[in-house]
Amino acid sequence: MADAGTAGDEPGREPGGERTQEPTGGPEGGLARRERDILALERRGFPGPGAKERAIREELGLSPVRYYQLLNALLDDTRALAHDPVTVNRLRRIREARRAER
């Protein structure tokens, strides 16, 4: 009997089960939906340990490691800064403070 398929076989998913990125969001070259969703997730507060990682997996379909890779790249993107300057600048300050601790 044929296999029902894996997450990688579904449209809009990569072989690792992660959702694929949509093309650039707006006609002016704005952020893609996944990039906007990442910033929206960062604006939220989370009640306890593991809650954010669970939200990353359930809402974005990403592993936490991949999420943080994408977020880090997004912090250097001028489109992200234009879209949500408060969140991006806050996260940049946190990133720089952690780098300074090393």
C-alpha positions, -999 to +999 in steps of 0.1 A: +000+000+000+013+035-009+026+058+018+002+086+027+031+110+023+053+130+045+052+166+055+078+173+028+054+161+002+027+186+011+024+217-010+041+247+008+063+225+029+100+218+027+113+182+031+121+189+067+084+196+074+090+233+075+067+256+055+083+271+024+087+309+021+062+328+000+075+352-026+081+388-014+050+403+003+041+435-014+045+450-048+071+474-033+093+445-022+079+443+014+083+414+038+070+380+030+042+366+052+066+343+071+089+373+079+059+393+091+048+364+112+082+360+128+082+397+138+046+394+151+056+364+172+085+384+187+061+412+197+042+388+219+049+378+255+051+342+266+040+329+300+066+303+308+095+282+295+087+263+263+057+284+254+075+303+227+092+273+212+058+256+211+043+286+194+071+286+168+065+250+159+026+252+159+021+286+144+050+289+120+058+252+113+095+258+120+120+243+143+132+268+169+167+266+155+156+275+120+133+303+135+162+319+153+184+317+121+157+335+101+151+360+129+188+369+131+189+375+093+157+395+095+172+419+121+197+430+095+171+435+068+161+471+062+126+460+051+121+445+086+132+478+102+108+497+080+079+473+088+084+472+126+111+495+139+103+492+176+106+454+176+136+452+153+155+479+173+147+462+206+159+428+193+190+444+178+199+459+212+194+425+229+216+408+203+243+434+207+242+432+245+246+394+243+275+397+218+292+422+241+290+396+270+310+371+250 
